[in-house]
């Protein structure tokens, strides 16, 4: 079977990954200088970061817009206590995966740097008789980008909030009600010069994610902080993509593991080839 590559399902899962990834300044500006500009805001966000990192997992509802104006949902568990992972369900039709499954939703995992999609066994090709499709992160982010995003330090909601210390134009936008909860809304812009290793994942790299976002010179990040110094919502806009994550419950989630190898077909090379053709 020759898999017809569609940007939607790759872009959705890639966006979810980048939205929780840390930046790191490689320029002369230091975190201390950033704190001097808005010490009260940064102190509050530091408390949120530490609290989120300690809890290690959450039940999250994610909405991703690939630039079409029609957000697609991915709901499930995100874990960052022992390496970054997620286990979510996304709408099959919205993700354009009807070719691979008759189910109305597709269970999608990210474990040990690879994506896994729960599909119907196919009649021919690399997915013949397989219940899962695997795509390594390097097919989406490139080799250096995948390395930059791997590991517990590289991706998690807390890692993403750590990047705010490198932001310019940090603002406190005041009190807002989100999902029935009282929150304080913060906004920051992170320029490309302060993206650190995250620049390897998108922006002038020519990988699939870069082609999907249209490239990005900055990230605009909004965080709504509620009771207990925990995020209620986090939104990031980068290039043509926008990802919103609503946090329903923190901690006490099940361990996320990869599917059995015998049930998995690896399409990494086909997706890499398709991405190069699109570029």
N, C-alpha and C positions, 0 to 999 in steps of 0.2 A: 504494500500500500504506500502510495506517495502522499504524505501528509500535506494538506493545504495549510500553509502557515497563515495565521490571523494574528494581528497585533493585539487584539483585545485581551485575550487570556494571558499572554506573556506580559503585556503592559500592566495589567491589574496587579499581578503578584509582584512584579518588579517595583511598582510604585509603593506597595505596602512595605517593601523592604527598605527602600530609600527613605521613606517617611519616618523611619525609626532609627536612622543612622547618624552617627556623630560626625561633626566637623572638627577641624583642629587647625589653629592658625599656624601658618608657615611664614608669616611676615613679621615685622618688627613689633607690632602692637601686642601687648601682653594682656592677660586676663585682668591683671590688677588695674590697668588703665581703663579697661571696659567697666570695671566695677566703680571706678571713680566717677564715671559719667552718670550712673544711675544706681547708687549703692543700695537703696531701699528695695528697688525692683529686683536687683540681682540677688540680694539676700533672700527674698521671698522665693525666687525661682530655685535657688540652691537648696532650700528646705524641701521643695517639691521633688527635685531631682533625687536627693538622698532617700526620701521616703519611698519613692517609686522604685528605685533600685533595690532597696531592702526587701520589698514584697515579692519581686521576682517573676510575677505572672499576672495576667488579667483576662477577664472576659471582655472582648472588644467588638464593637460594630464599626466597620470601616466602609466608607463611601468614596469611590474613586471616579473622577471625571478625567477621561483621556483627551479632553478638549472638544468633545461633542456636545456638551451641555446636558447629557443624560447620564447621571451618576449610576454606578453599578455597585451593589453592596457585597461585602465579604464579612461574614459574622462568625466569631468563634474565639479560640483561645490563643493568646500570645504568651510566650515564655522566654525569659532572658536570664534566669538564675544559673543555668548550666549550658551556656551556648544559646544563641538566638534560634527560636523555632516558632512556627505557628501551625494551627490546625483549624481551618475555616471552611465554610460553605459559601459558594457563590452561584449566582443565577446562570444556568447553562446558556439560555438564549442570549442574554445580555453579553456574556463572554464569548459568544459565537463558537460554542463547542458542541453544537448539535451533531456534528459529523462524528463525534467520538462517544457520545452517550445519549440514551433516551431519557435519562433522569432529569427532572426539572432543576436540580442543583448539582454542582460538582464539588465534592470534598477535595480540598487542596491543602497539602502539607508543605512546609519548608523545614528541612532537617539536615544538619551537617552540610550546609552550603548548596543543597539541591532542592528543586521543586518536584512534588509528586502530585499527579492528578488522577483521581479515581474515575476510571472510564469503563466502558463496556468492552469486553474482549473483541478484538478485531479479527476478520477472516484471514487476512494475509499481512505480510510485512513484519516489521520489528515489534508491533503490538499484537501479533497473532496470539490469541489465547491468554493475553495478559490483562490483569485487572487494574494495573497502575501504569501511568506514563511518567518517566523521569526526565527532567531537564536540568543539567548542572547550571549553577549560577553564572559560570563563565560564558555561557551562551548568550546571556542577557547583558551582563556588565563588562564582559571582557575579562581576561585573566587577572590583570592588575586591579580592576574594579571589584571582582569577586573576592580577591584577597583583602582588599580594604574593608569590605563589609562583613568579613567572616569573624567568628568568635564572639564571645559574650561582651567584649569591650566595644565592638564595632557597631552593634545594632541592638536597640531596645528603646522603649519610650524614654527611659532615663538618659540613655546615651544621646538621644536627639535633643533633650532639654539641656544637656551639658554644653551643647554647641552654642547656646544662647550667650555664653560669656564672650564669644567672639563677634557678637552681632553689633550692628550700628543701629541707631534710631530705635532703641528699646523704649516701648511706651506702655504705660498703665492706662487702659481704656475704660476702667471703672467697673462697676458692678453690673452683672447680667444674669438672668435666669436661663439655665441650660438644662434640659431634660428634667425640669421641675426642681432643680437645685440652684442655690445661690452661689455665684462664682465671681471671681475677679478675672478680667480679660486682659491678657498681656500680648503684645505684638512686637516682633523684631524682624530685621532684615539682615541676612547673612550674605555677604558678597563673595564672589568667586575666589578672591584672594585669600579668604579665610575658610574655605571649604576643606583644606588639608587633603587627606587621602580620598575624601569623598569625590574630589574632582576626577579621580580615576574611574568612578562608577558612571558618571555622565558629564556631558559638556566637553565638546571638541575631541572626544575619544573615538567617534565613529562606530560605537557599539549599538546594539539594538535599543537600549534604553535611551541613548542620546537621540536616535532617530525618532523615537516615540514622543519625547518631550519637545523636540525641536531645538534642543540645546537650552542651556540656562545660565545666565550670568549672576543670578542671585536666588536665594530661597526666602520667601516670606513665611514666617511661622507665627501662628497664633496659638496661645494656650489659655484655657479657661480653668482656673484653679478653684476647687471647692473646699469643703470641710476636711480637716485632717491633713492639710497640705498635700492633697492628691489631685491630679488632673482629672477633670470631668470630660473635657474635649481637647483635642489637639488637631490643628489644621496646618497643612503645608502646601504651598504653591510653588512649583518649579517648572519653568518652561510652560508647555501647554497642559501639564498635569496638575490636578489638585486632589489631595487626599485628606479626608476628615476621619478622625478616629474618636469614637465615643466610648468611654470606659464605664462599664456597668458594675464590675466587681474585681477587686484585686486579691491575689493570693489564692492558695488552696486549689490550684488547677492540676489536672492530670498530666503526667509526663508524656511528651510527644516523641514518638519513635518512627523511624522509616519503615515502609512496608517490606515484606519479605522479598528478597532479591529474585526468587523464582517466579514471583507474581508481577514483576516489573519489566517493562520494555524501555530502553534508553534511547531517546530521540535527540540527545544533545547535539550531535553532529548535523542532523537534518535542520535543526533550528538555527544553528550557526550559519549553515549554508544559505538558508532562506533569508536570514538577516543581512548577509552580504549582498544577496541579490536585490533586496529592498533598498539598501544603501546606494 
